[in-house]
Amino acid sequence: MDITTKDSATEATPKSTEDRRAVRAPLKLAVIMGSNREGRFGPVVSDWFVSRAAGRDDFTVELIDLADTDLPTALSFNPAARVRDQLAKITHRLAGADAFVVVTPEYNHSYPASLKVLIDWHFAEWQAKPVGFVSYGGVSGGLRAVEHLRQVFGELHAVAVRDTVSFHNAGALFDDEGRHRDPDRPDAAATAMLDQLAWWGLALREAKSARAYAG
C-alpha cells in the first residue's frame, strides 16, 4: 500500500498552488480600433469599451490603434524595410495577446480596409484565440461588418464569441465627454461578451500549454 506522508503532501502543495496561479494569470486582451478614417468616431467607442474591460481583474488591456500603422495593401513574403518597420510596431503585440476585441464601424455593408490589411498581414498571431466584436454605425449598428469578420476569423482558426456589443446610430448615444447616455444595456452586453472571451481565452490558453495547436 502506498501511504502519502504528511511531509510529502505538504511539499506537493506549493507547486500545485503555483500552477493554479499561473493558469489564473490575467488574460492579455488586445483591443483593435479598426478605423483610421479622418474624423472617425472610433476613439469614442474604443475608449468606452476599454474602460469597461480595464475594470476587470481577469484581463490586462492594450489598445491597438490602426491609425498608428501604415501597412500596404500589397502583401509580400519579403517585405521592404519600411513595411518591416510598420510590422514591428504591431506583430509582437498581436502575438502576445490571449484574446482580441475588434472595434469596427460599417462601411458599405462591411468593415474598413485598414482592418482587412492588418488581418491579412498576419496569420499565426490569430490562431486558437478568441475574438469579440464591438461595432457601431447607423441603423444596422455595424452588425453587417461583424458578420463578414466572423467568416474571416474563422478561416484564420480564431474563435469568434457569440455575443457582441453594437451601437445603432452611435453618434447620438454618447455625450460630448464620451459617456453613454443610457449605459445599462451596453454595459450588460459588454459584460456578457467579456465573460465569454474570458472562458474561451482561459480554455484555449490551457489547451495550448498542454499541446501546441496543430492548425
C-alpha positions as CSV (number, residue, x, y, z in Angstrom):
1,M,0.0,0.0,0.0
2,D,1.3,3.5,-1.0
3,I,0.9,5.8,2.0
4,T,1.5,9.5,1.4
5,T,3.2,11.1,4.5
6,K,2.3,14.5,5.8
7,D,5.7,15.8,4.8
8,S,5.4,14.7,1.2
9,A,1.8,16.0,0.9
10,T,3.0,19.4,2.2
11,E,5.8,19.5,-0.2
12,A,3.4,19.0,-3.1
13,T,1.1,21.8,-2.1
14,P,3.2,24.8,-3.1
15,K,3.8,23.5,-6.6
16,S,0.1,22.8,-7.1
17,T,-0.8,26.3,-5.8
18,E,1.8,27.9,-8.1
19,D,0.3,26.0,-11.1
20,R,-3.2,27.2,-10.3
21,R,-2.0,30.8,-10.0
22,A,-0.2,30.5,-13.4
23,V,-3.4,29.3,-15.0
24,R,-5.4,32.1,-13.5
25,A,-3.0,34.9,-14.6
26,P,-4.9,37.7,-16.3
27,L,-5.5,37.2,-20.0
28,K,-3.8,39.7,-22.3
29,L,-6.6,41.4,-24.2
30,A,-5.8,43.4,-27.3
31,V,-8.5,45.9,-28.3
32,I,-8.1,46.8,-32.0
33,M,-9.5,50.1,-33.2
34,G,-10.2,49.2,-36.8
35,S,-10.9,52.5,-38.4
36,N,-8.2,55.0,-39.5
37,R,-10.7,57.3,-41.3
38,E,-10.4,61.0,-41.0
39,G,-13.0,62.3,-38.4
40,R,-13.7,58.8,-37.2
41,F,-16.0,58.1,-34.3
42,G,-13.9,55.0,-33.3
43,P,-12.0,56.6,-30.4
44,V,-15.2,57.3,-28.5
45,V,-16.4,53.7,-28.8
46,S,-13.0,52.2,-28.1
47,D,-12.4,54.4,-25.0
48,W,-15.8,53.4,-23.7
49,F,-15.1,49.7,-24.2
50,V,-11.5,49.8,-22.8
51,S,-12.8,51.5,-19.7
52,R,-15.2,48.5,-19.1
53,A,-12.6,45.8,-19.9
54,A,-9.9,47.5,-17.8
55,G,-12.2,47.4,-14.7
56,R,-11.9,43.6,-14.6
57,D,-9.3,41.5,-12.9
58,D,-9.3,38.7,-15.4
59,F,-7.8,40.9,-18.2
60,T,-5.0,43.2,-18.9
61,V,-5.9,45.5,-21.7
62,E,-3.9,47.1,-24.5
63,L,-5.4,49.3,-27.2
64,I,-4.0,48.9,-30.8
65,D,-5.0,51.9,-33.0
66,L,-4.7,51.2,-36.7
67,A,-4.2,55.0,-37.3
68,D,-0.7,54.5,-35.9
69,T,0.3,52.0,-38.6
70,D,0.6,52.3,-42.4
71,L,0.6,48.8,-43.8
72,P,0.4,48.5,-47.6
73,T,-2.3,46.5,-49.4
74,A,0.3,44.7,-51.5
75,L,1.3,41.7,-49.4
76,S,4.8,40.2,-49.6
77,F,6.7,37.3,-48.2
78,N,9.8,39.5,-48.3
79,P,8.5,43.0,-47.2
80,A,10.6,46.0,-47.7
81,A,12.4,47.7,-44.8
82,R,9.6,50.3,-44.4
83,V,7.0,47.6,-44.2
84,R,9.0,45.6,-41.7
85,D,9.2,48.8,-39.6
86,Q,5.4,49.0,-39.6
87,L,5.0,45.3,-38.8
88,A,7.5,45.7,-35.9
89,K,5.0,48.2,-34.3
90,I,2.2,45.7,-34.1
91,T,3.0,42.0,-34.9
92,H,4.6,41.2,-31.5
93,R,1.5,42.8,-29.8
94,L,-0.8,40.5,-31.6
95,A,1.3,37.5,-31.0
96,G,1.4,38.2,-27.2
97,A,-2.3,38.6,-26.9
98,D,-4.5,35.8,-25.5
99,A,-7.7,37.4,-26.9
100,F,-8.9,40.2,-29.1
101,V,-11.8,42.6,-29.4
102,V,-12.2,44.3,-32.7
103,V,-13.9,47.7,-32.7
104,T,-15.3,48.3,-36.1
105,P,-17.6,50.7,-38.0
106,E,-19.6,49.6,-41.0
107,Y,-18.5,51.0,-44.4
108,N,-20.7,50.0,-47.3
109,H,-22.1,46.9,-45.6
110,S,-18.6,45.7,-44.5
111,Y,-15.6,46.6,-42.4
112,P,-12.7,49.1,-43.1
113,A,-9.9,48.3,-45.5
114,S,-7.4,49.2,-42.8
115,L,-8.7,46.3,-40.7
116,K,-8.5,43.8,-43.6
117,V,-4.9,44.8,-44.3
118,L,-4.0,44.2,-40.7
119,I,-5.7,40.8,-40.7
120,D,-4.1,39.7,-43.9
121,W,-0.5,40.6,-42.9
122,H,-0.8,38.1,-40.1
123,F,-1.9,34.5,-39.6
124,A,-0.4,32.6,-36.7
125,E,-1.0,35.5,-34.4
126,W,-4.7,34.9,-34.7
127,Q,-4.8,31.2,-34.4
128,A,-6.5,29.4,-31.5
129,K,-7.5,32.7,-29.8
130,P,-11.0,34.1,-29.1
131,V,-12.2,37.3,-30.8
132,G,-15.1,39.5,-29.8
133,F,-16.6,42.4,-31.7
134,V,-17.8,45.9,-30.8
135,S,-19.5,47.6,-33.7
136,Y,-21.0,50.9,-34.4
137,G,-22.8,52.6,-37.3
138,G,-26.3,53.8,-38.4
139,V,-29.4,51.7,-38.4
140,S,-27.5,48.4,-38.6
141,G,-25.1,49.2,-35.7
142,G,-22.3,47.8,-37.7
143,L,-23.6,44.2,-37.4
144,R,-23.1,43.5,-41.1
145,A,-19.4,44.3,-40.7
146,V,-19.2,41.8,-37.8
147,E,-20.8,39.0,-39.9
148,H,-18.1,39.5,-42.5
149,L,-15.4,39.5,-39.9
150,R,-16.7,36.2,-38.4
151,Q,-16.1,34.4,-41.7
152,V,-12.6,35.9,-42.0
153,F,-11.5,35.0,-38.4
154,G,-13.0,31.5,-38.8
155,E,-10.6,31.0,-41.8
156,L,-7.8,32.1,-39.5
157,H,-8.6,29.4,-36.9
158,A,-9.8,32.0,-34.4
159,V,-12.9,31.5,-32.2
160,A,-15.4,34.3,-32.6
161,V,-17.6,34.5,-29.5
162,R,-21.3,34.7,-30.0
163,D,-22.3,37.9,-28.1
164,T,-21.4,41.3,-29.5
165,V,-21.7,45.0,-28.4
166,S,-23.3,47.1,-31.1
167,F,-24.3,50.8,-31.2
168,H,-27.0,51.8,-33.6
169,N,-27.0,55.5,-34.6
170,A,-23.9,55.7,-32.5
171,G,-23.3,59.4,-32.7
172,A,-26.5,60.2,-30.8
173,L,-25.8,57.7,-28.0
174,F,-22.7,59.4,-26.4
175,D,-22.4,62.8,-24.9
176,D,-19.5,65.3,-25.6
177,E,-17.4,63.6,-22.9
178,G,-17.7,60.2,-24.4
179,R,-20.2,58.9,-21.8
180,H,-23.0,56.7,-23.0
181,R,-26.3,58.4,-22.3
182,D,-28.1,55.2,-21.2
183,P,-25.4,52.8,-20.2
184,D,-27.2,49.9,-18.6
185,R,-27.8,47.8,-21.7
186,P,-24.4,48.3,-23.4
187,D,-22.7,47.7,-20.0
188,A,-24.6,44.4,-19.7
189,A,-23.7,43.5,-23.3
190,A,-20.0,44.2,-22.7
191,T,-20.0,42.1,-19.6
192,A,-21.6,39.2,-21.4
193,M,-19.1,39.3,-24.2
194,L,-16.1,39.7,-21.9
195,D,-17.3,36.7,-19.8
196,Q,-17.3,34.6,-23.0
197,L,-13.9,35.9,-24.0
198,A,-12.6,35.0,-20.6
199,W,-13.9,31.5,-20.7
200,W,-12.5,30.8,-24.2
201,G,-9.3,32.6,-23.6
202,L,-8.5,30.6,-20.5
203,A,-9.6,27.3,-22.1
204,L,-7.5,27.9,-25.2
205,R,-4.5,29.0,-23.2
206,E,-4.7,25.9,-21.0
207,A,-5.1,23.7,-24.1
208,K,-2.1,25.3,-25.9
209,S,0.1,24.9,-22.8
210,A,-0.6,21.2,-22.8
211,R,-0.3,20.7,-26.6
212,A,0.6,23.1,-29.4
213,Y,-2.2,23.9,-31.8
214,A,-1.8,21.9,-34.9
215,G,-3.7,24.2,-37.3
